């Protein structure tokens, strides 16, 4: 067969992505309406964090991980960092599920550890009640000792979930609306995220409020300054555009490469001249670099403590040592350098400073309007939460 005949067609940006790229090509700056302020207390007050947890993290749909973490049928991943014992599975048909990691017999934790496991069945370590990966109770020892029990009523407790665009979402409450997850999925399909493979994942402990981390990815004012020794020299200062998809934000920053003559309808060419960033409510950041993607899921533990799980996705598994070395250097640059040593460290320094009470408000300039919009969305969600 002719190789050209089997080659996938080039990826194309969505209309929304294309509109942002054209704004960057015109040299536009994403500007807010003058100077704005955010109260320092939203980062330092434990009671405010309690309200955020109730309004956002205990109610809204949120991302758990990329689909690439569970690439094949017959896989399960325990996940505890949201504050509830979850179990993510991909069943025999390839469908993902999110369950409470709790046996329906005596409440025992069903799957131990925090690594991906390959298994056709889930067996409780206490009494060996056995479940399929779609949650159905398959078998139990000595069934005659449970007279009249209908196994159909004893499946694992499943939470609402959605897989779209190469991401697995879940919701802590019933009647969840995943409409925006599916709309965003079209953008992530434009990057080919669902076909990417997982290269590395790492969880960082950041001694700072979760919103201080989000803030860093809601403006480009810091890029050529905080990142002056890493990625800053690759970007134009302040040339950025942005919009919203429901409560979520999407932005594009111009790289130094000349955009003249670039076919913006070709996603590969577009990514060489524009870097997108997605800031998804409540707390996920997605950064598509020119040839790979980072997905960072923020899981707040307290008002001043956040776990950040960083996933690096690449187009295909490295076939040679040279390819593996290329991706290792990219991983070290972004995860260990830009994110850990610069963005996350800046959040920790911000937490230290704000906790002194030295300033009552953060002052935001016109290039930081995305931060102000994000805080407005959070405040809207908090209405009615005591």
C-alpha positions as CSV (number, residue, x, y, z in Angstrom):
1,X,0.0,0.0,0.0
2,X,1.2,3.5,-0.8
3,X,2.5,5.2,2.4
4,X,0.9,8.5,1.5
5,X,-2.5,6.7,1.3
6,X,-2.3,5.6,4.9
7,X,-1.0,8.9,6.3
8,X,-3.5,10.8,8.5
9,X,-4.7,14.2,7.2
10,X,-3.1,17.2,8.9
11,X,-4.8,18.4,12.0
12,X,-6.8,21.7,11.6
13,X,-7.5,24.3,14.3
14,X,-11.0,25.0,15.5
15,X,-12.6,28.3,14.5
16,X,-12.0,29.6,18.0
17,X,-8.3,28.6,18.0
18,X,-8.0,30.2,14.6
19,X,-9.6,33.5,15.7
20,X,-7.1,33.8,18.6
21,X,-4.2,33.0,16.3
22,X,-5.3,35.7,13.8
23,X,-5.5,38.2,16.7
24,X,-1.9,37.3,17.7
25,X,-0.8,37.7,14.0
26,X,-2.2,41.3,14.1
27,X,0.0,42.0,17.1
28,X,-2.9,42.5,19.5
29,X,-2.5,42.6,23.3
30,X,-5.1,40.9,25.5
31,X,-5.9,43.9,27.7
32,X,-8.3,44.4,30.5
33,X,-10.2,47.5,31.5
34,X,-7.6,49.4,33.4
35,X,-6.2,48.6,36.8
36,X,-8.2,46.0,38.9
37,X,-7.6,44.4,42.2
38,X,-8.1,41.0,43.9
39,X,-8.4,40.8,47.7
40,X,-5.4,39.1,49.3
41,X,-7.8,37.2,51.7
42,X,-9.0,34.9,48.9
43,X,-5.5,33.3,49.0
44,X,-4.9,33.4,52.8
45,X,-8.2,32.9,54.5
46,X,-8.9,29.2,55.4
47,X,-12.7,29.9,55.6
48,X,-12.6,31.2,52.1
49,X,-10.9,28.0,50.9
50,X,-13.7,26.0,52.7
51,X,-16.3,27.8,50.7
52,X,-14.4,27.2,47.4
53,X,-14.1,23.5,48.2
54,X,-17.9,23.3,48.7
55,X,-18.8,25.4,45.7
56,X,-16.2,24.2,43.2
57,X,-14.4,21.0,44.1
58,X,-17.4,19.2,45.7
59,X,-19.8,20.1,42.9
60,X,-18.4,20.9,39.5
61,X,-17.1,18.6,36.7
62,X,-13.3,18.4,36.8
63,X,-10.5,16.7,35.1
64,X,-8.8,13.7,36.7
65,X,-6.2,12.7,34.1
66,X,-5.6,12.4,30.4
67,X,-7.0,9.4,28.6
68,X,-3.4,8.3,27.9
69,X,-3.0,7.2,31.5
70,X,-5.3,4.3,30.8
71,X,-4.4,3.5,27.1
72,X,-5.9,0.0,26.9
73,X,-8.9,-1.9,28.0
74,X,-8.6,-3.8,31.3
75,X,-6.8,-1.0,33.3
76,X,-7.6,0.6,36.7
77,X,-6.1,3.6,38.5
78,X,-6.8,4.4,42.2
79,X,-6.9,8.2,42.8
80,X,-7.1,9.8,46.2
81,X,-5.9,13.3,45.8
82,X,-9.3,14.9,45.3
83,X,-10.1,14.0,48.9
84,X,-12.3,11.1,48.1
85,X,-11.2,7.5,47.3
86,X,-11.7,7.2,43.5
87,X,-11.1,4.3,41.1
88,X,-10.8,5.1,37.4
89,X,-11.2,2.1,35.1
90,X,-11.3,1.3,31.4
91,X,-13.5,-1.7,30.9
92,X,-13.4,-4.5,28.4
93,X,-15.2,-2.4,25.8
94,X,-12.8,0.5,26.2
95,X,-15.3,2.7,28.2
96,X,-14.0,4.7,31.1
97,X,-15.7,4.8,34.5
98,X,-15.1,6.6,37.8
99,X,-16.1,4.7,40.9
100,X,-15.7,5.1,44.6
101,X,-12.9,2.7,45.5
102,X,-15.0,0.9,48.1
103,X,-16.2,-2.7,48.2
104,X,-20.0,-2.9,48.5
105,X,-19.7,-5.7,51.1
106,X,-18.0,-4.2,54.1
107,X,-16.6,-0.9,52.8
108,X,-13.0,-2.1,52.3
109,X,-10.7,-0.2,50.0
110,X,-11.0,-2.3,46.8
111,X,-7.7,-1.5,45.0
112,X,-4.6,-0.5,46.9
113,X,-1.7,1.8,45.8
114,X,-1.7,4.7,43.4
115,X,-0.3,3.1,40.2
116,X,-2.1,1.9,37.1
117,X,-3.0,-1.7,37.3
118,X,-3.8,-4.2,34.5
119,X,-6.6,-6.5,35.5
120,X,-9.8,-8.0,34.0
121,X,-11.3,-8.2,37.4
122,X,-11.2,-6.3,40.7
123,X,-11.0,-8.5,43.8
124,X,-11.5,-7.2,47.3
125,X,-8.6,-8.1,49.5
126,X,-10.9,-8.8,52.5
127,X,-13.5,-11.4,51.4
128,X,-12.7,-11.7,47.6
129,X,-15.9,-10.1,46.3
130,X,-15.1,-9.7,42.6
131,X,-16.1,-7.0,40.2
132,X,-15.8,-6.4,36.5
133,X,-14.2,-3.1,35.4
134,X,-17.6,-1.8,34.4
135,X,-18.5,-2.0,38.2
136,X,-20.8,-5.0,38.1
137,X,-20.5,-7.5,40.9
138,X,-19.3,-10.7,39.2
139,X,-19.0,-13.2,42.0
140,X,-18.6,-13.7,45.8
141,X,-17.4,-16.6,47.9
142,X,-20.1,-18.7,49.5
143,X,-23.1,-17.0,47.8
144,X,-25.5,-19.3,49.7
145,X,-24.7,-17.4,52.9
146,X,-26.3,-14.3,51.3
147,X,-29.8,-15.8,50.6
148,X,-31.9,-13.8,48.2
149,X,-29.2,-11.2,47.4
150,X,-29.4,-9.8,43.9
151,X,-25.9,-9.1,42.6
152,X,-27.3,-6.5,40.3
153,X,-27.9,-4.2,43.3
154,X,-24.3,-4.5,44.6
155,X,-22.2,-3.0,41.8
156,X,-19.6,-0.4,42.6
157,X,-20.9,3.1,43.3
158,X,-20.3,5.1,40.0
159,X,-19.9,8.8,39.8
160,X,-20.8,10.8,36.7
161,X,-17.9,11.0,34.2
162,X,-17.1,11.9,30.7
163,X,-14.2,11.2,28.3
164,X,-13.7,13.8,25.6
165,X,-10.8,15.1,23.7
166,X,-8.3,12.8,25.4
167,X,-9.3,13.8,28.9
168,X,-11.2,12.0,31.7
169,X,-13.6,14.2,33.6
170,X,-15.7,13.3,36.7
171,X,-18.3,15.1,38.8
172,X,-18.8,14.6,42.6
173,X,-22.6,15.1,42.3
174,X,-25.3,13.6,40.1
175,X,-27.0,15.6,37.3
176,X,-23.6,16.9,36.1
177,X,-23.5,18.8,32.9
178,X,-20.5,17.9,30.7
179,X,-21.5,20.2,27.8
180,X,-18.4,22.4,28.1
181,X,-16.2,19.3,28.5
182,X,-17.4,18.1,25.1
183,X,-17.0,21.6,23.5
184,X,-13.5,21.8,24.8
185,X,-12.9,18.3,23.5
186,X,-13.2,19.6,20.0
187,X,-10.2,21.9,20.7
188,X,-8.1,19.1,22.2
189,X,-9.0,16.8,19.3
190,X,-7.5,19.6,17.1
191,X,-4.2,18.9,18.9
192,X,-4.7,15.1,18.5
193,X,-4.6,14.7,22.3
194,X,-6.6,11.5,22.3
195,X,-4.0,9.8,20.1
196,X,-1.0,11.0,22.2
197,X,0.8,8.6,24.6
198,X,1.9,9.3,28.2
199,X,5.7,10.0,28.5
200,X,6.0,11.1,32.1
201,X,3.8,12.1,35.1
202,X,4.8,13.6,38.4
203,X,3.0,15.1,41.4
204,X,4.4,18.3,42.9
205,X,3.6,19.6,46.3
206,X,3.3,23.4,46.2
207,X,3.1,25.3,49.4
208,X,0.7,27.9,48.0
209,X,-2.9,28.6,47.3
210,X,-4.2,26.9,44.2
211,X,-5.3,30.2,42.6
212,X,-1.8,31.6,42.7
213,X,-0.8,28.7,40.4
214,X,-3.7,29.3,38.1
215,X,-2.9,33.0,38.0
216,X,0.5,32.4,36.5
217,X,-1.2,30.8,33.4
218,X,-3.8,33.5,33.1
219,X,-1.4,36.3,31.9
220,X,1.7,36.6,29.7
221,X,3.0,39.7,31.6
222,X,5.5,37.4,33.5
223,X,6.7,35.2,30.6
224,X,9.7,37.1,29.4
225,X,10.7,38.0,33.0
226,X,10.1,35.1,35.3
227,X,11.1,32.7,32.5
228,X,14.0,34.8,31.2
229,X,16.5,31.9,31.6
230,X,14.2,29.2,30.2
231,X,11.4,29.8,27.7
232,X,11.1,33.6,27.9
233,X,13.4,34.3,25.0
234,X,11.1,32.3,22.7
235,X,8.1,34.6,23.1
236,X,7.0,38.1,22.2
237,X,6.3,40.3,25.2
238,X,2.6,40.9,25.7
239,X,1.4,39.7,22.3
240,X,-1.6,37.6,23.4
241,X,-5.3,37.0,22.8
242,X,-7.9,35.2,24.8
243,X,-11.6,34.2,25.2
244,X,-13.8,32.1,27.3
245,X,-15.7,28.8,26.7
246,X,-18.3,28.9,29.4
247,X,-16.5,29.3,32.7
248,X,-13.2,28.2,31.2
249,X,-10.5,30.4,29.6
250,X,-8.4,29.9,26.4
251,X,-5.5,32.1,25.5
252,X,-2.8,32.3,22.8
253,X,0.7,33.9,23.1
254,X,2.8,34.9,20.1
255,X,6.2,33.2,19.8
256,X,9.2,35.0,18.2
257,X,8.9,33.2,14.9
258,X,7.6,35.3,12.0
259,X,4.0,34.6,11.3
260,X,4.1,36.1,7.8
261,X,3.3,33.4,5.3
262,X,2.4,30.7,7.9
263,X,-0.6,28.6,7.0
264,X,-2.6,29.1,10.2
265,X,-5.1,26.4,9.1
266,X,-2.3,23.8,9.5
267,X,-2.1,23.0,13.3
268,X,1.5,21.8,13.2
269,X,2.6,25.1,11.5
270,X,0.3,27.1,13.8
271,X,1.9,25.6,17.0
272,X,5.3,26.7,15.9
273,X,4.3,30.4,16.0
274,X,1.6,30.4,18.7
275,X,1.4,28.7,22.1
276,X,-2.1,28.1,23.5
277,X,-3.0,27.8,27.2
278,X,-6.2,26.5,28.6
279,X,-7.3,27.4,32.2
280,X,-10.2,25.1,33.0
281,X,-12.4,25.6,36.0
282,X,-11.9,24.6,38.7
283,X,-8.2,23.8,38.5
284,X,-6.6,22.4,35.4
285,X,-4.1,23.9,33.1
286,X,-3.2,22.6,29.6
287,X,-0.2,23.8,27.6
288,X,0.3,22.5,24.1
289,X,3.9,23.1,23.1
290,X,5.0,22.9,19.5
291,X,5.4,19.1,19.6
292,X,3.9,17.8,22.9
293,X,1.3,18.7,25.5
294,X,1.4,19.2,29.3
295,X,-1.8,18.7,31.4
296,X,-1.5,19.9,34.9
297,X,-4.3,18.9,37.3
298,X,-4.4,21.0,40.5
299,X,-5.8,19.3,43.7
300,X,-5.9,21.7,46.6
301,X,-5.4,20.2,50.0
302,X,-5.7,23.4,52.1
303,X,-5.8,27.1,51.6
304,X,-2.0,27.1,51.4
305,X,-1.2,23.7,50.0
306,X,-1.8,22.3,46.5
307,X,-0.9,19.1,44.8
308,X,-0.2,19.5,41.1
309,X,0.0,16.4,38.9
310,X,1.8,17.1,35.6
311,X,1.4,14.8,32.7
312,X,3.5,15.0,29.5
313,X,1.9,13.6,26.4
314,X,3.8,13.0,23.2
315,X,2.6,12.0,19.7
316,X,4.0,8.4,19.8
317,X,6.2,6.3,22.0
318,X,9.9,7.0,21.5
319,X,11.4,4.3,19.2
320,X,15.1,5.3,19.6
321,X,17.5,6.5,22.3
322,X,17.8,9.8,20.4
323,X,14.0,10.3,20.5
324,X,13.8,9.4,24.2
325,X,16.6,11.8,25.0
326,X,14.7,14.6,23.1
327,X,11.6,14.0,25.2
328,X,13.6,13.7,28.4
329,X,15.1,17.1,27.8
330,X,11.7,18.6,27.0
331,X,10.3,17.1,30.2
332,X,13.2,18.5,32.3
333,X,12.8,21.9,30.8
334,X,9.0,22.3,31.4
335,X,8.3,20.1,34.5
336,X,11.5,20.6,36.4
337,X,12.5,24.1,35.1
338,X,9.6,26.3,34.0
339,X,6.9,24.8,36.2
340,X,8.6,23.6,39.3
341,X,11.5,26.1,39.6
342,X,9.7,29.1,38.3
343,X,5.8,29.1,38.2
344,X,5.3,26.9,41.3
345,X,8.1,28.7,43.2
346,X,6.6,32.0,42.4
347,X,3.3,30.8,43.9
348,X,5.0,29.8,47.1
349,X,6.8,33.1,47.3
350,X,3.5,34.9,46.7
351,X,1.8,32.8,49.5
352,X,4.7,33.8,51.9
353,X,4.3,37.4,51.1
354,X,0.5,37.6,51.2
355,X,0.4,35.7,54.5
356,X,2.2,38.6,56.2
357,X,-0.8,40.9,55.6
358,X,1.5,43.5,54.0
359,X,-0.9,44.2,51.2
360,X,-4.7,44.0,51.4
361,X,-5.1,43.6,47.6
362,X,-3.2,42.4,44.6
363,X,-3.0,45.0,41.8
364,X,-3.5,43.8,38.3
365,X,-2.6,45.7,35.1
366,X,-4.1,45.6,31.7
367,X,-2.1,42.5,30.6
368,X,-3.5,40.6,33.6
369,X,-7.2,40.8,32.8
370,X,-7.5,37.0,32.6
371,X,-6.8,36.8,36.3
372,X,-9.5,39.3,37.1
373,X,-12.0,37.4,34.9
374,X,-11.1,34.1,36.6
375,X,-11.7,35.5,40.0
376,X,-15.0,36.9,38.9
377,X,-16.1,33.4,37.8
378,X,-14.9,31.9,41.1
379,X,-16.8,34.5,43.1
380,X,-20.0,33.8,41.0
381,X,-19.7,30.1,41.9
382,X,-19.4,31.1,45.6
383,X,-22.7,32.9,45.8
384,X,-25.1,31.2,48.1
385,X,-22.3,29.2,49.8
386,X,-22.0,30.2,53.5
